[in-house]
Amino acid sequence: MQPQEKGNHVMKKNLLFYSAFALFLIAIFPFCHNLSRQVIALHRNKTVIVIDVGHGGSDPGKIGVNGIKEKDVNLAIALYLKDYLLAQDYTVYMTRETDCDLSDAAVSNKKRSDLNHRIQFTKEKNAACLISIHQNSYPDTIQHGAQTFYFQGRKSDEAFAKIMQDCLLNFDSTNTRQIKATDSYYILKNSSVPSILIECGFLSNPDETARLTDSNYQKELAYTIAVGTCRFLK
């Protein structure tokens, strides 16, 4: 084969290759486009969880031994909980991520304003569930153990509470507390999604306060709450 003929032959082969490749791209483009849209839709449709971090700002919540403030313990545990839930591919929002409250500036009842904003926040995020993180306190300093509260008569909340309390009891073998129904917790009463409030422990108990302010214990407790949440949502 002469050099010119050989060159023409190579050009024809290249032309055929690129033509075939172009046809291949045209053929798979709709599939790739649809797949991309499906992935984006899947991301947008991830289950949303709202973590309500109790108290904050001018509202310290319970004051425990050694002046420990409930609002600070709540936030520490909630931040770990958020990380664990994000790792399970949930979309997670917190009602606060700093030391602040959610009340309007020019209102007489700042507590009610704060709670209303937390409830509205949950609605706006289209949450699948709400977990409110708190700490307990009692004059009898031997009281201890985490406890899950739910709104009385609401079956979905009760189911969530049972799953969560089972996890908390497995986490702490000395804890004998059971779920408790209530009609007085404003955020549970006014929530439109399955909701629970967890009193993670007693800041009035010196030993439990020491644990609740320990970062390793906070991580373990947050992990336990994450497990309970995942089991409820599965």
N, C-alpha and C positions, 0 to 999 in steps of 0.2 A: 504494500500500500504506500502511495506517494505521501510525502509530508503534508501536502495541502489536503489530500483526501482524509488522512488520519486526523487532521485538525477539525475537519468538517464533521467527522464521525464522533469525535469527543464532544463537540458543540451540540450535536443532536442528542447525545446521551444526557448531557447536562440539562438541555431544554426539556427532555422527557421527564427527568427527575424532578426539576423544579415545578413543572406543570402538575405532576402527580402529587407533589407535596402541597401545592396550592389547593388542589381539589380536596385533599385530606383535611386541610385546615377549614375549608368551607363546610365540609361535611360535619366536623366535630364542633364547630362554633356554637350551634344551637344547644348542644348537649352541655358544653362548658358554661355557656351563659346561664342555662337553667340551673346547673349545679351550683354556680356561684350565687344565684338568687336564692336557692334553697339553703345554702350555708348561712347567708345573711339573715334569712327569715328565721332559721333555727336559733341564731345568736340573739335576735330580737325577741324571740318567744321564750327565752330562758325563764325559769321560775323565779319570781321576785320574792325576797324575804326582807322584811323590815325589822331591824333591831332597835327597840326603844331603850335608850340609855337613861335610866331614871335620874331625876333631879338635875342639878347643874347651875352654874352661875351663882346668883345670890341665894339659891336654894341648895343647901348642903346635904339635905336628907338627914338620915340618922347620924349622930355623932358617937363614934365608938370609943373604946378604951384608947388611951394615949392620943385622943383628939382626932382619930381617923375619921375622915368624912366619907359618907356613903357614896356621894357623887363621884369621887375619885376611884373607888373600888369598882363601881358600876362601869365606868368608862374603860378601865384597864381590862376587865373581863370581856366586855363587848368588843373591843378592838381585836382581841385574840379570836373571839367567836367569828367575827367577820372574815378574818383570814382563813379559818378552817372551812367556812361555807363557800368562800370564793374558790378554794381549792377543789371543791366538789362541783364547780361550774354553775353555781347559783348566781343570780344577780342580787347583790346585797346593798341595802341602804341603811344608814343609821340616822336616828333623829337628831343626834349631835355627835360630833367627833372631837370637840374641844370642850373646855369648861365654860359652858354658856347655858342659858335657858332659851325657850322659844316664845316667851310672852311678848306681847306688844308693849311698847314703851308707855303709852298714855292710857293705861287701864287701871282700875281700882283692884280688880281681882286678878293678880298676875298668875296665880296658880292655875285658875280655870283657863285663862288665855293660853298658858303654856300647854296644858293638856289638850285643848282644842286644836292647837297647831300640830301636835303629835298625831292626833287622829286624822286630821286633814292630810297630813304628809303621807300617811299610810294609804289613804284613798287615792291620792294623786299618783302614787307609785304602782297602783294596781297590784298590790301585794297578795301573795298566796297565803301568807300567814304573818303574824306579829309576835315577837318575843320581847317582853319587857323585862329588863334586868334591874334587880333591886337587892338590897340587903335588909336583914331583919334586926330587931333589937327587943329586949325584954328585961324587966327588972331582975328576974331570976337569972343570974349569970351562968348557970349550968346548961341553959337551953342551947341547943345546937342543931345543925342539920338544915339542908336545903329543902324547900317546899314549893310546889307548883300550885298556883291558883288559876281558876277559870271562872267564867261568868255562869252563874247558876242557870240551869235549864237549857244551855246551849250545847247540843250533843257533839258538834265538831270540836268545840273548845275542850270538852271533857275528854274526848278521845286523844287529843293532842296532849293534854295534861297527864293522862295515864301513861302514855308512852314516855313522856319526859321524866316523870317521877320514877318510873321503873329504872331508867338509865341512871338517875341520880342516886337511887338506893344501891345499885350495883357499884357505883363509884365510891360510895362511903358506907361500909358495912355497919358502922355504928349508928347510922341514920335510920330511924323508924317512922319518919313522918310520911303521911299520905296526902294525896291531892285534896284541895279544899275549894268548895264552891263558894262564891261570894256574889252579892248583888250591889256592893258598895264601891268597888274599884272603878273609878270613872272611865279609865282608858279601856278596860275590858267591857264595860257596859255599852260603850258607844262605838266600839270597833265593829266594822262590817265584815271582817275576815276572821278565820280561826285564830284565836289569840290566847296567850297564856302570860302570866306574870310569875317570874321565878324569884323568890327570896333565897339568894344563894347561900346564906348563912347568917349567923348572929354576931353583929359587931359588939354586942354587950358581953360576949364570951371571949375572955382573953386568949385562950388557946385557938379558938376558931378565927379570931381576928388576925392572929399571927399567920395562920394559913391563908386567909383571904387576901392578905397583903403581900404574900410571897408569889413572885412571878411564875415559878414552876407550878405551883398549885393553881394559880389563875389559868394557866395554859391547859392543865389537865381538866379543870372544871369546864372551861370553854369548849374543849374537845368533846366532853360528855354531852354538853348541851347541843353541840353540832350533830352528834350521832343521833340524839333523840329527834332533832328536827328533820334529819334526812329520813329516818324511819317513818315519821309521820307523813312526809311528802312523797314517799316512794309509790 
